[in-house]
């Protein structure tokens, strides 16, 4: 698996940041390549919550099942996603200061192609560096968007 990690400081409490991140309806706001996020489990938050995500990546339709595997409010949320790309996303939130409020958010994504022989065939290995740069850019963009949404709310 490959890993990318990025952090951002935002002018809100850790609780406010975590609440935004933990709301599955915000996934398309943070990751616009997903056009919909639909709850498919009885649990809306916490371990066991499952969300079906649909969207497009470079024009190709994608459907992903996202499942929460760790949840410690307001500090940590970890999910695994299964689709063409398998990934594990860990959101870590920590309070930097109380007055004025400031929180640090770190997103770490571990990822790999489900099957190098499948969708991309033999091109998978050749395209991996490009794909890895895309994942890094998407991670940074998600944190940038998160910072914008949380700054607007404060």
C-alpha positions as CSV (number, residue, x, y, z in Angstrom):
1,X,0.0,0.0,0.0
2,X,1.0,3.6,-0.6
3,X,0.4,6.4,1.9
4,X,-0.2,10.1,1.6
5,X,-0.7,12.4,4.6
6,X,-1.5,16.1,5.0
7,X,-2.5,18.5,7.8
8,X,-4.3,21.8,8.3
9,X,-5.0,24.1,11.2
10,X,-8.6,25.5,11.4
11,X,-10.1,28.2,13.6
12,X,-12.7,26.0,15.3
13,X,-12.8,23.6,18.2
14,X,-11.8,19.9,17.7
15,X,-15.4,19.0,18.4
16,X,-16.7,21.3,15.6
17,X,-14.1,19.9,13.2
18,X,-14.9,16.3,14.1
19,X,-18.6,16.8,13.8
20,X,-18.2,18.1,10.2
21,X,-15.9,15.3,9.2
22,X,-18.1,12.6,10.8
23,X,-21.2,13.7,8.9
24,X,-21.2,11.4,5.9
25,X,-23.3,14.0,4.0
26,X,-20.2,16.2,3.8
27,X,-18.2,13.7,1.8
28,X,-19.2,15.1,-1.6
29,X,-18.4,18.6,-0.3
30,X,-14.9,17.5,0.6
31,X,-14.4,15.1,-2.3
32,X,-16.3,16.5,-5.3
33,X,-15.5,13.5,-7.5
34,X,-18.3,11.8,-5.4
35,X,-21.7,13.1,-6.4
36,X,-23.7,11.2,-3.8
37,X,-23.3,9.7,-0.3
38,X,-26.0,7.3,0.8
39,X,-26.2,5.7,4.2
40,X,-26.7,1.9,3.8
41,X,-26.4,0.8,7.5
42,X,-28.5,1.3,10.6
43,X,-25.7,3.3,12.2
44,X,-25.2,6.9,10.9
45,X,-22.0,7.5,12.8
46,X,-19.5,5.4,14.6
47,X,-18.0,1.9,14.0
48,X,-20.1,-0.1,11.6
49,X,-21.6,2.9,9.7
50,X,-21.5,2.2,6.0
51,X,-21.9,4.7,3.2
52,X,-22.3,4.0,-0.5
53,X,-20.5,6.7,-2.6
54,X,-21.1,7.2,-6.3
55,X,-19.3,9.6,-8.6
56,X,-16.8,9.8,-11.5
57,X,-13.1,9.8,-11.7
58,X,-11.7,11.1,-15.0
59,X,-15.1,10.5,-16.5
60,X,-15.3,6.9,-15.4
61,X,-18.2,6.0,-13.1
62,X,-17.3,4.7,-9.7
63,X,-19.1,3.2,-6.8
64,X,-17.4,2.8,-3.4
65,X,-18.5,1.2,-0.2
66,X,-17.1,3.2,2.8
67,X,-17.2,1.6,6.3
68,X,-16.2,3.2,9.6
69,X,-13.8,0.9,11.5
70,X,-12.6,3.2,14.3
71,X,-14.4,6.2,15.9
72,X,-13.2,8.1,18.9
73,X,-15.0,11.4,19.1
74,X,-13.6,14.1,18.8
75,X,-10.1,12.7,18.0
76,X,-10.1,10.0,15.4
77,X,-12.2,8.5,12.6
78,X,-10.9,5.7,10.4
79,X,-12.8,4.3,7.4
80,X,-12.0,1.7,4.7
81,X,-13.3,2.0,1.2
82,X,-13.6,-0.8,-1.3
83,X,-14.0,-0.4,-5.0
84,X,-11.5,-0.3,-7.9
85,X,-9.2,1.4,-5.4
86,X,-9.0,0.1,-1.8
87,X,-8.2,2.7,0.8
88,X,-8.0,3.4,4.5
89,X,-8.6,7.0,5.5
90,X,-7.6,8.2,9.0
91,X,-8.8,11.6,10.3
92,X,-7.0,12.8,13.4
93,X,-8.2,15.9,15.2
94,X,-6.4,17.7,18.0
95,X,-7.1,21.0,19.8
96,X,-4.2,23.4,19.4
97,X,-5.6,26.3,21.5
98,X,-8.8,27.1,23.3
99,X,-8.8,30.9,23.0
100,X,-9.0,31.6,20.2
101,X,-10.2,28.1,19.2
102,X,-7.9,26.3,16.8
103,X,-7.7,22.6,15.8
104,X,-5.2,20.6,13.7
105,X,-6.7,18.1,11.3
106,X,-4.5,15.4,9.7
107,X,-5.8,13.1,7.0
108,X,-3.7,10.0,6.2
109,X,-4.7,7.8,3.3
110,X,-3.3,4.3,2.6
111,X,-4.4,3.0,-0.8
112,X,-3.8,0.4,-3.5
113,X,-5.5,-0.8,-6.7
114,X,-7.7,-3.7,-6.1
115,X,-6.4,-5.8,-9.0
116,X,-3.5,-4.6,-11.2
117,X,-4.7,-7.0,-13.9
118,X,-8.4,-5.8,-13.8
119,X,-9.5,-2.4,-15.0
120,X,-6.1,-1.1,-16.0
121,X,-4.5,-4.4,-17.1
122,X,-0.8,-4.2,-17.6
123,X,-1.0,-0.4,-17.6
124,X,-1.5,-0.3,-13.8
125,X,2.2,-0.4,-12.9
126,X,3.1,2.2,-15.6
127,X,0.3,4.6,-14.5
128,X,0.9,4.2,-10.7
129,X,3.1,7.3,-10.3
130,X,0.4,9.4,-12.0
131,X,-2.3,7.9,-9.9
132,X,-0.3,8.4,-6.7
133,X,0.1,12.1,-7.6
134,X,-3.6,12.4,-8.1
135,X,-4.4,10.8,-4.7
136,X,-2.0,13.3,-3.1
137,X,-3.6,16.2,-4.9
138,X,-7.1,15.0,-3.9
139,X,-6.0,14.6,-0.3
140,X,-4.6,18.1,-0.2
141,X,-7.7,19.5,-1.9
142,X,-10.0,17.8,0.6
143,X,-8.2,19.4,3.5
144,X,-8.2,22.8,1.7
145,X,-12.0,22.5,1.2
146,X,-12.5,21.4,4.8
147,X,-10.5,24.5,5.9
148,X,-12.7,26.7,3.8
149,X,-16.0,25.2,5.1
150,X,-14.9,25.4,8.7
151,X,-13.6,28.9,8.4
152,X,-16.9,30.0,6.9
153,X,-18.7,28.5,9.8
154,X,-16.6,30.2,12.5
